Amino acid sequence: MIDAKTKLCCIIGNPVEHSLSPKMHNAGYNALGLNYTLLAFKVVDLKSAIAGFRALNVRGIIVTIPHKQEVMKYVDQIDETAQKIGAVNTIVNTDGQLTAYNTDWIGALLALEEKTVLDGKTIAVLGAGGAARAIIYALKTKKTKIFVFNRSLKQAQELAEDFQLDGAYGLDKTKLISNTDIIINTTPLGMEPHENNSPLPASSIKETHLIFDIVYTPNRTKLLQLAIKNHARVVYGYKMVLYGGAKIFELLTGKKAPLKVMEKALTGGLHKYA
Ligand SMILES: NC(=O)c1ccc[n+]([C@@H]2O[C@H](COP(=O)([O-])OP(=O)(O)OC[C@H]3O[C@@H](n4cnc5c(N)ncnc54)[C@H](OP(=O)(O)O)[C@@H]3O)[C@@H](O)[C@H]2O)c1
């Protein structure tokens, strides 16, 4: 029940109406009997929003597109990992001090490790934006060979330089992409309302591949449909939301996240759930 002691958390983004975070986190708070609640706010004026959250002593803020980088200007501390990644997705308010973290990397790492051992693998990362940076940070904690493929070659080259990757190419180099063990899509290709798009043709996907699509609306993207048809193994994007969300839950409440409850809340909200 909400009362005068309820700790308020929020998710900010633009758009944010599609977010499944309120469902997932509130289910977790309820399961543990925590006097917390999480609401979604569409935010345009980010600086004023953060000042408002400070004034209201909001406990925590989940940050999504397009604010993950700009918000770094308005917090008091940035955790070392988030600094290396160059983007944040969680802000914790401790006695008025705002500290920012990135949990996308751990979400991706746990989602992948559920299906494979990463050491020794050669990996193609499609896309070179904020999510790619977090995922590459995660992959670099293991003994992996990483190649990045992006629409804008310059962006891929910059990313490869920042993280000392093994190569940077255009997205059209499908033959090179198909010669890897794991393919990770971090572009929005395949996301609603463009769910008929795939970043790769079926001919690039082999039975031996593990294909991870971080797009989670729809759950079974076009890329994952092609992968399943070609008998490849797949990792669904919602797993990254779940495991990254569990880490956020722990940062905000200090309690271990009730994963099963949160997963049920999350998948119940995904249409076309596989
Ligand atoms: N599952 C999860 O937990 C999770 C977490 C974070 C993000 N995501 C999803 O990941 C996606 C990317 O997020 P982000 O934060 O990395 O975005 P971002 O920083 O804007 O980067 C987008 C990347 O995708 C590429 N791209 C965009 N439109 C494209 C198109 N039409 N064709 C080919 N490439 C295109 C961009 O290439 P250029 O450099 O050429 O522009 C860029 O490399 C979004 O769909 C987001 O919802 C999922």
The ligand as an SDF file (V2000), in Angstrom:
LIG
                    3D

 48 52  0  0  0  0  0  0  0  0999 V2000
   17.3250   -5.6260  -24.1200 N   0  0  0  0  0  0  0  0  0  0  0  0
   17.7970   -4.5890  -23.4540 C   0  0  0  0  0  0  0  0  0  0  0  0
   17.9410   -4.6340  -22.2070 O   0  0  0  0  0  0  0  0  0  0  0  0
   18.2270   -3.3390  -24.1700 C   0  0  0  0  0  0  0  0  0  0  0  0
   19.0400   -2.4100  -23.5000 C   0  0  0  0  0  0  0  0  0  0  0  0
   19.4380   -1.2570  -24.2010 C   0  0  0  0  0  0  0  0  0  0  0  0
   19.0230   -1.0660  -25.5150 C   0  0  0  0  0  0  0  0  0  0  0  0
   18.2120   -1.9780  -26.1150 N   0  0  0  0  0  0  0  0  0  0  0  0
   17.7780   -1.7910  -27.5200 C   0  0  0  0  0  0  0  0  0  0  0  0
   18.9520   -1.7070  -28.3180 O   0  0  0  0  0  0  0  0  0  0  0  0
   18.7440   -0.8580  -29.4330 C   0  0  0  0  0  0  0  0  0  0  0  0
   19.8860    0.1380  -29.5560 C   0  0  0  0  0  0  0  0  0  0  0  0
   19.9390    0.9760  -28.4220 O   0  0  0  0  0  0  0  0  0  0  0  0
   21.1680    2.0120  -28.2430 P   0  0  0  0  0  0  0  0  0  0  0  0
   20.9680    2.6650  -26.9270 O   0  0  0  0  0  0  0  0  0  0  0  0
   22.4830    1.3640  -28.5220 O   0  0  0  0  0  0  0  0  0  0  0  0
   20.8580    3.0600  -29.4390 O   0  0  0  0  0  0  0  0  0  0  0  0
   21.8660    4.0670  -30.1450 P   0  0  0  0  0  0  0  0  0  0  0  0
   22.9290    4.5100  -29.1960 O   0  0  0  0  0  0  0  0  0  0  0  0
   21.0070    5.0720  -30.8010 O   0  0  0  0  0  0  0  0  0  0  0  0
   22.6100    3.1920  -31.2980 O   0  0  0  0  0  0  0  0  0  0  0  0
   21.8910    2.6110  -32.3580 C   0  0  0  0  0  0  0  0  0  0  0  0
   22.8480    1.8220  -33.2710 C   0  0  0  0  0  0  0  0  0  0  0  0
   22.0460    1.1730  -34.2540 O   0  0  0  0  0  0  0  0  0  0  0  0
   22.4070    1.6080  -35.5520 C   0  0  0  0  0  0  0  0  0  0  0  0
   21.2040    1.8190  -36.3620 N   0  0  0  0  0  0  0  0  0  0  0  0
   20.1500    2.6240  -36.0730 C   0  0  0  0  0  0  0  0  0  0  0  0
   19.2170    2.5580  -37.0510 N   0  0  0  0  0  0  0  0  0  0  0  0
   19.7080    1.7050  -37.9800 C   0  0  0  0  0  0  0  0  0  0  0  0
   19.2250    1.2350  -39.2260 C   0  0  0  0  0  0  0  0  0  0  0  0
   18.0440    1.6260  -39.7150 N   0  0  0  0  0  0  0  0  0  0  0  0
   19.9930    0.3760  -39.9270 N   0  0  0  0  0  0  0  0  0  0  0  0
   21.2060   -0.0380  -39.4560 C   0  0  0  0  0  0  0  0  0  0  0  0
   21.7230    0.3810  -38.2870 N   0  0  0  0  0  0  0  0  0  0  0  0
   20.9750    1.2360  -37.5530 C   0  0  0  0  0  0  0  0  0  0  0  0
   23.1650    2.9040  -35.3780 C   0  0  0  0  0  0  0  0  0  0  0  0
   24.0660    3.0130  -36.4740 O   0  0  0  0  0  0  0  0  0  0  0  0
   24.7410    4.4110  -36.9370 P   0  0  0  0  0  0  0  0  0  0  0  0
   25.9680    4.5840  -36.0630 O   0  0  0  0  0  0  0  0  0  0  0  0
   25.0900    4.1760  -38.3590 O   0  0  0  0  0  0  0  0  0  0  0  0
   23.7100    5.4700  -36.7080 O   0  0  0  0  0  0  0  0  0  0  0  0
   23.8520    2.6790  -34.0220 C   0  0  0  0  0  0  0  0  0  0  0  0
   25.0310    1.9450  -34.1760 O   0  0  0  0  0  0  0  0  0  0  0  0
   17.3540   -0.2330  -29.2130 C   0  0  0  0  0  0  0  0  0  0  0  0
   16.4450   -0.9470  -30.0070 O   0  0  0  0  0  0  0  0  0  0  0  0
   17.0790   -0.4580  -27.7390 C   0  0  0  0  0  0  0  0  0  0  0  0
   15.6960   -0.5700  -27.4640 O   0  0  0  0  0  0  0  0  0  0  0  0
   17.8160   -3.1180  -25.4820 C   0  0  0  0  0  0  0  0  0  0  0  0
  1  2  1  0
  2  3  2  0
  2  4  1  0
  4  5  1  0
  4 48  2  0
  5  6  2  0
  6  7  1  0
  7  8  2  0
  8  9  1  0
  8 48  1  0
  9 10  1  0
  9 46  1  0
 10 11  1  0
 11 12  1  0
 11 44  1  0
 12 13  1  0
 13 14  1  0
 14 15  2  0
 14 16  1  0
 14 17  1  0
 17 18  1  0
 18 19  2  0
 18 20  1  0
 18 21  1  0
 21 22  1  0
 22 23  1  0
 23 24  1  0
 23 42  1  0
 24 25  1  0
 25 26  1  0
 25 36  1  0
 26 27  1  0
 26 35  1  0
 27 28  2  0
 28 29  1  0
 29 30  1  0
 29 35  2  0
 30 31  1  0
 30 32  2  0
 32 33  1  0
 33 34  2  0
 34 35  1  0
 36 37  1  0
 36 42  1  0
 37 38  1  0
 38 39  2  0
 38 40  1  0
 38 41  1  0
 42 43  1  0
 44 45  1  0
 44 46  1  0
 46 47  1  0
M  CHG  2   8   1  16  -1
M  END
$$$$
